[in-house]
Amino acid sequence: MKKLMYFLVVISVCAFIYYNYSVGEAANEAVPTDTKGIVTDPFSLSITNCGDSLGSFNGVTAYYNSGGINSCGNRHWSSDGAYSFGFKWQCVEFIRRYYYEALNYKMPNRWGNASDYFIENIPSGSMNTERGLVQYHNGNIMPQINDLLIFQNMAGGLGHVSIVTNVTDSRISTIAQNIGMRCENSLSLDGNQIGGGCSGFLRKESID
């Protein structure tokens, strides 16, 4: 009996030392960043509530949406109350907030679902006046970091939008909200053709 008690005490002490060592090591580590440039949340495995952080890109955080329109509350506004990002925490809310916070840009039109951010009859390289961004059809030119990808045929026609975080010869990395308990995604790139059903993208640039 004494041997058993001694054994249990030793195991408890070892477990205590290991736990505190592990927590201390974790506290000393830098915030984890994957190869796409997205800073990921170290506690993402425990995501349960609306508004839990999933990760960030260029200092702009993507938040968890438990599903459904208005499921996480009403519209999210800029701190001065003058600019609408969209409903918490839909995909549109993130891209509007990203362009506002990371690129210092306000889109002229606040209305519309994700599918409305791409207008089929606007030629590549022309201004999408509803968003004040230059529009490109998928396959016309190479996408680049900060481009706003639009997927018109997702979510039953409501669409989906995301931000490009990295581009290689064969893959595109993106960040978005409302894609479950994660914020990052990877798409194929064949020449200029983006996979995943992408309709095209918008870019913040000036045109002559």
N, CA and C of each residue as an Amber inpcrd file, in Angstrom:
protein
   624
   0.8280000  -1.2030000   0.0000000   0.0000000   0.0000000   0.0000000
   0.8640000   1.2550000   0.0000000   1.9400000   1.2290000   0.8400000
   2.8390000   2.3790000   0.9150000   3.5320000   2.6030000  -0.4200000
   3.9010000   1.4970000  -1.0830000   4.5640000   1.6100000  -2.3790000
   3.6280000   2.2420000  -3.4160000   2.3490000   1.8470000  -3.3410000
   1.3780000   2.3950000  -4.2680000   1.1900000   3.8810000  -4.0360000
   1.0850000   4.2890000  -2.7720000   0.9330000   5.6950000  -2.4440000
   2.1460000   6.5010000  -2.9110000   3.3380000   5.9310000  -2.6840000
   4.5730000   6.6080000  -3.1170000   4.5870000   6.7860000  -4.6350000
   4.1590000   5.7330000  -5.3480000   4.1270000   5.7690000  -6.8030000
   3.1790000   6.8570000  -7.2970000   2.0040000   6.9620000  -6.6690000
   1.0250000   7.9630000  -7.0810000   1.5300000   9.3730000  -6.8180000
   2.2240000   9.5610000  -5.7040000   2.7880000  10.8700000  -5.3940000
   3.8200000  11.2660000  -6.4250000   4.6920000  10.3370000  -6.7870000
   5.7410000  10.6030000  -7.7780000   5.1270000  10.9770000  -9.1210000
   4.0960000  10.2300000  -9.5260000   3.4150000  10.5140000 -10.7970000
   2.7860000  11.8990000 -10.7750000   2.1660000  12.2660000  -9.6560000
   1.5150000  13.5780000  -9.5380000   2.5210000  14.7100000  -9.6270000
   3.6600000  14.5360000  -8.9580000   4.7070000  15.5590000  -8.9830000
   5.2590000  15.7290000 -10.3870000   5.5040000  14.6130000 -11.0550000
   6.0340000  14.6670000 -12.4270000   5.0470000  15.3620000 -13.3680000
   3.7550000  15.0310000 -13.1950000   2.7310000  15.6570000 -14.0390000
   2.6740000  17.1520000 -13.7990000   2.7780000  17.5670000 -12.5380000
   2.7550000  18.9840000 -12.1880000   3.9260000  19.7160000 -12.8110000
   5.1230000  19.1300000 -12.7190000   6.3280000  19.7560000 -13.2940000
   6.1990000  19.8660000 -14.8030000   5.7350000  18.7940000 -15.4410000
   5.5940000  18.8000000 -16.9000000   4.5890000  19.8550000 -17.3570000
   3.4380000  19.9380000 -16.6480000   2.4150000  20.9180000 -17.0060000
   2.9580000  22.3270000 -16.9300000   3.6040000  22.6780000 -15.8370000
   4.1080000  24.0290000 -15.6740000   5.2350000  24.3460000 -16.6390000
   6.0430000  23.3560000 -16.9600000   7.1080000  23.5570000 -17.9410000
   6.5110000  23.8220000 -19.3190000   5.4770000  23.0130000 -19.6720000
   4.8520000  23.1670000 -20.9840000   4.1850000  24.5210000 -21.1210000
   3.4610000  24.9550000 -20.0830000   2.8080000  26.2580000 -20.1310000
   3.8280000  27.3730000 -20.2210000   4.9080000  27.2290000 -19.4850000
   5.9620000  28.2440000 -19.5240000   6.6150000  28.3410000 -20.8760000
   6.8670000  27.1840000 -21.4970000   7.4470000  27.1800000 -22.8320000
   6.5070000  27.8180000 -23.8390000   5.2070000  27.4700000 -23.7270000
   4.2270000  28.0420000 -24.6590000   4.1450000  29.5490000 -24.5050000
   4.2520000  30.0280000 -23.2920000   4.1600000  31.4690000 -23.0540000
   5.3380000  32.2120000 -23.6420000   6.4820000  31.5260000 -23.7740000
   7.6780000  32.1660000 -24.3020000   7.7510000  32.1330000 -25.8190000
   6.8850000  31.3290000 -26.4460000   6.9090000  31.2150000 -27.9010000
   6.2490000  32.4260000 -28.5380000   6.6660000  32.7280000 -29.7760000
   6.0090000  33.7920000 -30.5440000   4.6190000  33.3220000 -30.9390000
   3.7300000  34.2720000 -31.2440000   2.3970000  33.9080000 -31.7190000
   2.5500000  33.1060000 -32.9960000   1.9190000  31.9190000 -33.0980000
   2.1340000  31.0610000 -34.2570000   1.6790000  31.7050000 -35.5580000
   2.5080000  31.5930000 -36.5780000   2.1810000  32.1270000 -37.8910000
   2.4170000  31.0440000 -38.9230000   1.4360000  30.7740000 -39.7890000
   1.6640000  29.7580000 -40.7970000   2.3380000  30.3790000 -42.0120000
   2.6400000  29.5610000 -43.0160000   3.4190000  30.0250000 -44.1600000
   2.6520000  30.9740000 -45.0620000   1.3570000  31.1240000 -44.8370000
   0.5550000  32.0350000 -45.6530000   0.6000000  33.4610000 -45.1250000
   1.2210000  33.6660000 -43.9780000   1.2580000  34.9890000 -43.3740000
   0.0970000  35.2520000 -42.4500000  -0.7730000  34.2460000 -42.2560000
  -1.9060000  34.3940000 -41.3570000  -1.4680000  34.0340000 -39.9490000
  -1.6730000  34.9260000 -39.0100000  -1.3890000  34.6350000 -37.6140000
  -2.5620000  33.8440000 -37.0640000  -2.3210000  32.5970000 -36.6880000
  -3.4010000  31.7270000 -36.2500000  -3.5870000  31.7810000 -34.7460000
  -4.8160000  31.5490000 -34.3230000  -5.1370000  31.5690000 -32.9010000
  -4.6680000  30.2620000 -32.2590000  -3.8030000  30.3190000 -31.2190000
  -3.2970000  29.0870000 -30.6000000  -4.3840000  28.2930000 -29.8900000
  -5.5420000  28.8970000 -29.6270000  -6.6250000  28.2110000 -28.9390000
  -7.7900000  27.9120000 -29.8820000  -7.5060000  27.8580000 -31.1930000
  -8.5670000  27.7040000 -32.1790000  -9.3130000  26.3770000 -32.0340000
  -8.6910000  25.3610000 -31.4050000  -9.3560000  24.0840000 -31.2370000
 -10.5280000  24.1780000 -30.2600000 -10.5690000  25.2330000 -29.4690000
 -11.6370000  25.3820000 -28.4850000 -12.6650000  26.4260000 -28.9080000
 -12.6970000  26.7590000 -30.1860000 -13.6520000  27.7410000 -30.6950000
 -15.0740000  27.2320000 -30.4800000 -15.8880000  28.0240000 -29.8010000
 -17.2720000  27.6230000 -29.5540000 -18.2650000  28.7620000 -29.7230000
 -17.8570000  29.9860000 -29.4690000 -18.7990000  31.1000000 -29.3870000
 -18.6290000  32.0980000 -30.5260000 -19.7180000  32.7400000 -30.9060000
 -19.6570000  33.8240000 -31.8720000 -18.6370000  34.8650000 -31.4170000
 -17.7950000  35.2820000 -32.3380000 -16.8150000  36.3060000 -32.0150000
 -15.5060000  35.7760000 -31.4960000 -15.3650000  34.4560000 -31.3280000
 -14.0650000  33.8960000 -30.9530000 -13.0790000  34.1420000 -32.0920000
 -11.8450000  34.4690000 -31.7390000 -10.8270000  34.7570000 -32.7470000
 -10.3580000  33.4820000 -33.4330000 -10.2770000  33.5450000 -34.7730000
  -9.7790000  32.4200000 -35.5630000  -8.3580000  32.6420000 -36.0400000
  -7.9720000  33.8890000 -36.2040000  -6.6600000  34.2450000 -36.7170000
  -6.7180000  35.6380000 -37.3020000  -5.5960000  36.0990000 -37.8490000
  -5.5800000  37.4530000 -38.4030000  -4.5720000  37.5600000 -39.5340000
  -4.7280000  38.5990000 -40.3240000  -3.8020000  38.9020000 -41.4150000
  -3.6130000  40.4050000 -41.4540000  -2.3730000  40.8500000 -41.4670000
  -2.0500000  42.2850000 -41.4320000  -2.7750000  43.0050000 -40.2920000
  -2.9030000  42.3060000 -39.1690000  -3.4810000  42.9170000 -37.9790000
  -4.9910000  42.9400000 -37.9220000  -5.6570000  42.3720000 -38.9250000
  -7.1170000  42.3530000 -38.9470000  -7.5990000  40.9430000 -38.6000000
  -8.3940000  40.8310000 -37.5480000  -8.8100000  39.5360000 -37.0170000
 -10.0600000  39.0080000 -37.6970000 -10.0420000  37.7060000 -37.9820000
 -11.2290000  37.0050000 -38.4680000 -11.8940000  36.3190000 -37.2740000
 -13.2210000  36.4400000 -37.1750000 -13.9580000  35.9180000 -36.0330000
 -14.8840000  34.7770000 -36.4460000 -15.1740000  33.9320000 -35.4730000
 -16.0230000  32.7650000 -35.7090000 -17.4870000  33.1540000 -35.8190000
 -18.1570000  32.6260000 -36.8400000 -19.5920000  32.7850000 -37.0190000
 -20.2260000  31.4120000 -36.8370000 -21.1530000  31.3020000 -35.9140000
 -21.7410000  29.9940000 -35.6130000 -22.6980000  29.5000000 -36.6930000
 -22.9730000  30.3550000 -37.6770000 -23.7880000  29.9360000 -38.8140000
 -25.1040000  30.6730000 -38.9200000 -25.4370000  31.0540000 -40.1390000
 -26.7170000  31.7120000 -40.3770000 -26.6100000  33.2280000 -40.3150000
 -27.4140000  33.8990000 -41.1250000 -27.4400000  35.3640000 -41.1350000
 -27.9960000  35.8660000 -39.8040000 -27.3670000  36.8590000 -39.2480000
 -27.7500000  37.4660000 -37.9680000 -27.5590000  36.5310000 -36.7770000
 -26.8810000  35.4040000 -36.9650000 -26.7160000  34.4550000 -35.8630000
 -25.8050000  35.0000000 -34.7710000 -24.9730000  35.9800000 -35.1090000
 -24.0310000  36.5360000 -34.1300000 -24.3260000  38.0010000 -33.7900000
 -25.4700000  38.4750000 -34.1860000 -25.8040000  39.8500000 -33.8280000
 -26.0610000  40.7180000 -35.0400000 -26.2090000  41.9810000 -34.7960000
 -26.5430000  42.9360000 -35.8410000 -25.3020000  43.4230000 -36.5900000
 -25.4610000  44.5050000 -37.3130000 -24.3560000  45.0520000 -38.0910000
 -23.2040000  45.5140000 -37.2100000 -22.0020000  45.3910000 -37.7490000
 -20.7960000  45.8720000 -37.0830000 -20.3750000  47.1680000 -37.7730000
 -20.1380000  48.2040000 -36.9720000 -19.7980000  49.5180000 -37.5120000
 -18.4020000  49.9250000 -37.0850000 -17.8020000  50.8450000 -37.8370000
 -16.5180000  51.4220000 -37.4530000 -16.6720000  52.1490000 -36.1190000
 -15.5600000  52.4270000 -35.4660000 -15.6030000  53.0270000 -34.1300000
 -16.3100000  54.3820000 -34.1050000 -16.2860000  55.1080000 -35.2310000
 -16.9680000  56.4030000 -35.2770000 -18.4350000  56.2700000 -35.6960000
 -18.8730000  55.0290000 -35.9730000 -20.2620000  54.7890000 -36.3270000
 -20.6530000  55.2280000 -37.7180000 -19.6720000  55.5970000 -38.5400000
 -19.9840000  56.1620000 -39.8540000 -19.8960000  55.1460000 -40.9960000
 -19.2820000  53.9970000 -40.7580000 -19.0480000  53.0540000 -41.8490000
 -19.4680000  51.6500000 -41.4190000 -20.3040000  51.0370000 -42.2260000
 -20.8110000  49.7040000 -41.9200000 -19.8980000  48.6300000 -42.5010000
 -19.4830000  47.6990000 -41.6420000 -18.7050000  46.5550000 -42.1110000
 -19.6260000  45.4350000 -42.6020000 -20.7870000  45.3100000 -41.9900000
 -21.7180000  44.2340000 -42.3370000 -22.1230000  43.4640000 -41.1010000
 -22.9040000  42.4010000 -41.3060000 -23.3880000  41.6160000 -40.1830000
 -22.2610000  40.7700000 -39.5740000 -22.2440000  40.7050000 -38.2520000
 -21.2790000  39.8730000 -37.5400000 -21.6230000  38.3920000 -37.7340000
 -20.6790000  37.5380000 -37.9590000 -19.3430000  37.7360000 -38.4970000
 -19.3250000  37.0420000 -39.8510000 -20.1110000  37.6340000 -40.7530000
 -20.2410000  37.1020000 -42.1000000 -18.9680000  37.3510000 -42.9110000
 -18.8630000  36.6720000 -44.0420000 -17.6660000  36.8250000 -44.8840000
 -17.5280000  38.2630000 -45.3880000 -18.6540000  38.9060000 -45.7300000
 -18.6130000  40.2790000 -46.2270000 -18.0930000  41.2270000 -45.1480000
 -18.4930000  41.0040000 -43.9020000 -18.0280000  41.8580000 -42.8040000
 -16.5030000  41.8760000 -42.7420000 -15.8660000  40.7230000 -42.9090000
 -14.4050000  40.6760000 -42.8020000 -13.7230000  41.4370000 -43.9200000
 -14.1670000  41.2390000 -45.1590000 -13.4530000  41.8940000 -46.2730000
 -13.6300000  43.4140000 -46.2410000 -14.8110000  43.8620000 -45.8190000
 -15.0200000  45.3070000 -45.7080000 -14.1700000  45.8790000 -44.5720000
 -14.1120000  45.1710000 -43.4570000 -13.3020000  45.6240000 -42.3230000
 -11.8110000  45.5420000 -42.6670000 -11.4220000  44.5220000 -43.4270000
 -10.0210000  44.3890000 -43.8240000  -9.5920000  45.5620000 -44.7050000
 -10.3980000  45.8730000 -45.7050000 -10.0400000  46.9910000 -46.5920000
 -10.0210000  48.3210000 -45.8260000 -10.9050000  48.4530000 -44.8580000
 -10.9740000  49.6760000 -44.0540000  -9.7670000  49.8000000 -43.1210000
  -9.4210000  48.7160000 -42.4180000  -8.3770000  48.7850000 -41.4080000
  -6.9770000  48.5760000 -41.9730000  -6.8230000  47.6530000 -42.9100000
  -5.4930000  47.3490000 -43.4410000  -5.1100000  48.2220000 -44.6290000
  -6.0980000  48.5960000 -45.4410000  -5.8270000  49.3550000 -46.6660000
  -6.3650000  50.7820000 -46.6250000  -6.9610000  51.1590000 -45.4850000
  -7.4730000  52.5200000 -45.2970000  -8.4420000  52.9060000 -46.4160000
  -9.3890000  52.0060000 -46.6810000 -10.2880000  52.2160000 -47.8160000
 -11.7420000  51.9440000 -47.4260000 -12.6450000  52.8440000 -47.8570000
 -14.0780000  52.6880000 -47.6600000 -14.7530000  52.4260000 -48.9990000
 -15.5560000  51.3910000 -49.0620000 -16.3020000  51.0860000 -50.2760000
 -17.5410000  51.9790000 -50.3660000 -17.8620000  52.5020000 -51.5480000
 -18.9900000  53.4230000 -51.6990000 -20.3350000  52.8140000 -51.3420000
 -20.5590000  51.5660000 -51.7530000 -21.8540000  50.9210000 -51.5490000
 -21.7410000  49.8910000 -50.4280000 -22.5800000  50.0150000 -49.4070000
 -22.5310000  49.0770000 -48.2870000 -23.4530000  47.8770000 -48.4860000
 -24.3280000  47.9230000 -49.4910000 -25.3560000  46.9130000 -49.6450000
 -24.8970000  45.7340000 -50.4960000 -25.5900000  44.6280000 -50.3310000
 -25.3680000  43.4760000 -51.1950000 -24.8010000  42.2650000 -50.4890000
 -25.1440000  41.0940000 -51.0350000 -24.5350000  39.8440000 -50.5880000
 -23.1620000  39.6990000 -51.2280000 -22.4510000  38.6720000 -50.8380000
 -21.1120000  38.4530000 -51.3870000 -21.1480000  38.3240000 -52.9130000
 -22.1710000  37.6610000 -53.4410000 -22.2680000  37.4620000 -54.8910000
 -22.4000000  38.7760000 -55.6480000 -22.9050000  39.8250000 -54.9730000
 -23.1050000  41.1210000 -55.6270000 -21.8140000  41.9210000 -55.7940000
 -20.7380000  41.4440000 -55.2010000 -19.4790000  42.1900000 -55.2800000
 -18.7740000  41.9980000 -56.6280000 -19.2280000  41.0580000 -57.4360000
 -18.6900000  40.8750000 -58.7850000 -19.8260000  41.1120000 -59.7730000
 -19.5830000  41.9810000 -60.7670000 -20.5940000  42.3060000 -61.7740000
 -20.0950000  41.8070000 -63.1250000 -20.8070000  40.8180000 -63.6630000
 -20.3480000  40.0720000 -64.8310000 -20.0530000  40.9560000 -66.0350000
 -20.8570000  41.9910000 -66.2700000 -20.6920000  42.7840000 -67.4940000
 -19.6450000  43.8850000 -67.3820000 -18.9380000  43.9600000 -66.2710000
 -17.8290000  44.9050000 -66.1630000 -16.5710000  44.2250000 -66.6990000
 -15.9230000  44.7860000 -67.7250000 -14.7310000  44.1550000 -68.3080000
 -13.5580000  44.1540000 -67.3270000 -12.6690000  43.2330000 -67.5230000
 -11.4540000  43.1790000 -66.7100000 -10.6560000  44.4720000 -66.8540000
 -10.1530000  44.9600000 -65.7390000  -9.3700000  46.1820000 -65.7460000
 -10.1950000  47.4430000 -65.6530000 -11.5310000  47.2980000 -65.5280000
 -12.4110000  48.4560000 -65.4140000 -12.8800000  48.6220000 -63.9690000
 -13.3530000  49.8200000 -63.6590000 -13.7600000  50.1410000 -62.3060000
 -15.1380000  49.5720000 -61.9860000 -15.2120000  48.8710000 -60.8760000
 -16.4920000  48.4660000 -60.3060000 -16.9220000  49.6090000 -59.3940000
 -17.7900000  50.4580000 -59.8860000 -18.0980000  51.7010000 -59.1780000
 -18.8510000  51.4700000 -57.8720000 -19.5570000  50.3490000 -57.7540000
 -20.2730000  50.0650000 -56.5110000 -19.3130000  49.8430000 -55.3450000
 -18.1330000  49.3310000 -55.6480000 -17.1400000  49.0880000 -54.6000000
 -15.9410000  50.0280000 -54.7160000 -15.8400000  50.7420000 -55.8270000
 -14.7100000  51.6470000 -56.0260000 -13.3990000  50.9110000 -56.1900000
 -13.4750000  49.6990000 -56.7400000 -12.3020000  48.8560000 -56.9310000
 -12.2520000  48.3730000 -58.3700000 -11.0510000  48.0790000 -58.8490000
 -10.8900000  47.5890000 -60.2200000 -11.2330000  46.0980000 -60.2560000
 -12.0330000  45.7110000 -61.2140000 -12.5120000  44.3300000 -61.3020000
 -11.7650000  43.5400000 -62.3780000 -11.4870000  42.2710000 -62.0730000
 -10.8570000  41.3540000 -63.0260000 -11.6240000  40.0440000 -63.0380000
 -11.8610000  39.5220000 -64.2400000 -12.4720000  38.2100000 -64.3670000
 -11.4210000  37.1340000 -64.1260000 -11.8590000  36.0200000 -63.5610000
 -10.9500000  34.9150000 -63.2790000 -10.2790000  34.4300000 -64.5660000
  -8.9590000  34.3390000 -64.5100000  -8.1850000  33.8510000 -65.6460000
  -7.5340000  34.9340000 -66.4660000  -7.9280000  36.1930000 -66.2840000
  -7.3930000  37.2790000 -67.1120000  -5.9870000  37.7030000 -66.7010000
  -5.7660000  37.8980000 -65.3910000  -4.4400000  38.2650000 -64.9080000
  -4.1540000  37.5110000 -63.6160000  -2.8970000  37.5440000 -63.1980000
  -2.4940000  36.8670000 -61.9740000  -3.0300000  37.6070000 -60.7520000
  -3.6620000  36.9020000 -59.8280000  -4.0860000  37.5460000 -58.5770000
  -2.8780000  37.9070000 -57.7230000  -3.0880000  38.7970000 -56.7640000
  -1.9980000  39.1770000 -55.8750000  -2.5420000  39.3910000 -54.4570000
  -1.6070000  39.5190000 -53.5130000  -1.9730000  39.7070000 -52.1130000
  -2.8710000  40.9350000 -51.9630000  -3.8840000  40.8050000 -51.1220000
  -4.9000000  41.8260000 -50.8110000  -6.0490000  41.8700000 -51.8110000
  -5.9750000  41.1080000 -52.8890000  -7.1170000  41.0480000 -53.7980000
  -8.3220000  40.4430000 -53.0690000  -9.5120000  40.8570000 -53.4880000
 -10.7620000  40.4040000 -52.9000000 -11.4010000  39.4020000 -53.8690000
 -11.3530000  38.1150000 -53.5160000 -11.9060000  37.0710000 -54.3770000
 -13.4060000  36.9400000 -54.1530000 -14.1520000  36.7590000 -55.2520000
 -15.5970000  36.5840000 -55.1520000 -15.9870000  35.2370000 -55.7600000
 -16.8270000  34.4970000 -55.0200000 -17.3450000  33.2000000 -55.4490000
 -18.8680000  33.3320000 -55.4950000 -19.4040000  33.6130000 -56.6670000
 -20.8240000  33.9640000 -56.7710000 -21.7640000  32.7870000 -56.5590000
 -21.3260000  31.5870000 -56.8630000 -22.2360000  30.4400000 -56.8630000
 -22.2100000  29.6330000 -55.5720000 -21.5740000  30.1340000 -54.5510000
 -21.5480000  29.4320000 -53.2700000 -22.7220000  29.8740000 -52.4020000
 -22.9790000  29.1070000 -51.3310000 -24.0030000  29.4410000 -50.3290000
 -25.3650000  29.6960000 -50.9650000 -25.7390000  28.8470000 -51.8960000
 -27.0560000  28.9570000 -52.5090000 -27.2850000  30.2290000 -53.2880000
 -26.2040000  30.7830000 -53.8460000 -26.3080000  32.0080000 -54.6290000
 -26.0110000  33.2700000 -53.8510000 -25.8790000  33.1650000 -52.5260000
 -25.4920000  34.3320000 -51.7340000 -24.0200000  34.6610000 -51.9360000
 -23.2350000  33.6560000 -52.2980000 -21.8300000  33.8540000 -52.6100000
 -20.9190000  33.8360000 -51.3980000 -19.6460000  34.0190000 -51.6860000
 -18.6220000  34.0540000 -50.6400000 -17.5000000  34.9690000 -51.1100000
 -16.8280000  35.6240000 -50.1450000 -15.6960000  36.4980000 -50.4640000
 -14.5540000  36.2130000 -49.5020000 -13.3370000  36.4090000 -49.9850000
 -12.1520000  36.1970000 -49.1550000 -11.0370000  37.1150000 -49.6230000
  -9.9790000  37.2020000 -48.8190000  -8.8230000  38.0460000 -49.1190000
  -7.6130000  37.1630000 -49.4200000  -6.8860000  37.4920000 -50.4760000
  -5.6730000  36.7470000 -50.8290000  -4.5400000  37.1170000 -49.8690000
  -3.9140000  36.0980000 -49.2900000  -2.8050000  36.3310000 -48.3600000
  -1.4530000  35.9070000 -48.9250000  -1.4760000  35.0460000 -49.9490000
  -0.2140000  34.6080000 -50.5500000  -0.4860000  34.0010000 -51.9220000
   0.4630000  34.1510000 -52.8470000   0.3340000  33.5940000 -54.1890000
   1.6450000  32.9210000 -54.5800000   1.5580000  31.6590000 -55.0370000
   2.7150000  30.9690000 -55.5880000   2.4040000  30.6060000 -57.0410000
   3.2640000  29.8280000 -57.6690000   3.0350000  29.4370000 -59.0590000
   1.8250000  28.5250000 -59.2090000   1.4510000  27.8130000 -58.1350000
   0.3790000  26.8300000 -58.2670000  -0.7170000  26.9180000 -57.2070000
  -0.5550000  27.7940000 -56.1830000  -1.5430000  27.8850000 -55.1140000
  -1.8080000  29.3280000 -54.7120000  -3.0220000  29.5590000 -54.2110000
  -3.3860000  30.8370000 -53.6030000  -3.8520000  30.5520000 -52.1840000
  -3.3640000  31.3190000 -51.2350000  -3.8220000  31.2180000 -49.8560000
  -4.7650000  32.3810000 -49.5700000  -5.8050000  32.1170000 -48.7750000
  -6.7910000  33.1480000 -48.4780000  -7.1660000  33.1400000 -46.9990000
  -7.7700000  34.2340000 -46.5710000  -8.3630000  34.3400000 -45.2460000
  -9.7920000  34.8240000 -45.4070000 -10.6910000  34.2900000 -44.5710000
 -12.1080000  34.6510000 -44.6760000 -12.8140000  34.3140000 -43.3760000
 -14.0020000  34.8540000 -43.2350000 -14.8940000  34.4810000 -42.1450000
 -16.0140000  33.6020000 -42.6830000 -16.7050000  32.9580000 -41.7380000
 -17.8790000  32.1470000 -42.0380000 -17.5640000  30.9440000 -42.9180000
 -16.4100000  30.2890000 -42.6210000 -16.0730000  29.0300000 -43.2820000
 -15.8210000  27.9520000 -42.2300000 -16.5320000  28.0480000 -41.1220000
 -16.3770000  27.0820000 -40.0520000 -15.4080000  27.5580000 -38.9900000
 -14.7540000  26.6020000 -38.3410000 -13.8640000  26.9230000 -37.2260000
 -12.4310000  27.1390000 -37.6950000 -12.3000000  27.8340000 -38.8090000
 -10.9770000  28.1940000 -39.3340000 -11.1550000  29.4540000 -40.1590000
 -10.0520000  30.0550000 -40.5630000 -10.1660000  31.2530000 -41.4020000
  -9.3380000  31.1410000 -42.6740000  -8.4440000  30.1430000 -42.7430000
  -7.5470000  30.0540000 -43.8860000  -8.0310000  29.0060000 -44.8890000
  -7.6340000  29.2080000 -46.1440000  -7.9840000  28.2540000 -47.1940000
  -6.9040000  28.3090000 -48.2710000  -6.8500000  27.2710000 -49.0790000
  -5.8790000  27.1960000 -50.1670000  -6.5930000  26.7820000 -51.4420000
  -6.3070000  27.4950000 -52.5390000  -6.9400000  27.2330000 -53.8260000
  -5.8750000  26.9590000 -54.8810000  -6.2520000  26.1810000 -55.8840000
  -5.3210000  25.9150000 -56.9820000  -5.1920000  27.1330000 -57.8820000
  -4.0340000  27.2440000 -58.5260000  -3.7870000  28.3110000 -59.4960000
  -3.1030000  27.7030000 -60.7090000  -3.7840000  27.7270000 -61.8490000
  -3.2700000  27.1680000 -63.0900000  -3.0950000  28.3060000 -64.0780000
  -1.8530000  28.7930000 -64.2070000  -1.6370000  30.0090000 -64.9730000
  -2.2540000  31.1660000 -64.2030000  -3.2480000  31.8080000 -64.8050000
  -3.9950000  32.8570000 -64.1070000  -5.3430000  32.3650000 -63.5740000
  -5.6450000  31.0790000 -63.8090000  -6.9630000  30.5510000 -63.4720000
  -7.0130000  30.0820000 -62.0130000  -7.9050000  30.7090000 -61.2420000
  -8.0710000  30.3840000 -59.8320000  -9.1200000  29.2920000 -59.6880000
  -8.8310000  28.2660000 -58.8800000  -9.7720000  27.1750000 -58.6690000
 -10.8410000  27.5220000 -57.6510000 -11.6740000  26.5260000 -57.3430000
 -12.6730000  26.6960000 -56.2950000 -13.9290000  27.4280000 -56.7050000
 -14.1210000  27.6470000 -58.0020000 -15.3380000  28.3350000 -58.4420000
 -15.2860000  29.8480000 -58.3370000 -14.0730000  30.4110000 -58.3280000
 -13.9200000  31.8630000 -58.2260000 -14.4240000  32.5520000 -59.4960000
 -15.2860000  33.5490000 -59.3320000 -15.7920000  34.3160000 -60.4760000
 -14.7750000  35.3340000 -60.9560000 -14.1060000  35.9620000 -60.0080000
 -13.1210000  36.9920000 -60.3150000 -12.7220000  37.6930000 -59.0390000
 -12.0660000  38.8280000 -59.1810000 -11.6030000  39.5330000 -57.9880000
 -11.5730000  41.0390000 -58.1920000 -11.5420000  41.7350000 -57.0640000
 -11.4430000  43.1960000 -57.0430000 -10.1050000  43.5850000 -56.4620000
  -9.5890000  44.7390000 -56.9090000  -8.2520000  45.1870000 -56.4720000
  -8.2680000  46.6940000 -56.2320000  -7.6160000  47.1000000 -55.1960000
  -7.4890000  48.5250000 -54.8860000  -6.3190000  49.0840000 -55.6850000
  -6.6320000  49.7910000 -56.7470000  -5.6170000  50.4350000 -57.5670000
  -6.2670000  51.5550000 -58.3490000  -5.4640000  52.4610000 -58.8150000
  -5.9900000  53.5700000 -59.6160000  -5.8740000  53.1980000 -61.0940000
  -6.8160000  53.6780000 -61.8890000  -6.7290000  53.4630000 -63.3290000
  -6.7890000  54.8170000 -64.0150000  -6.1000000  54.9270000 -65.1390000
  -6.0450000  56.2000000 -65.8750000  -7.3570000  56.4570000 -66.6280000
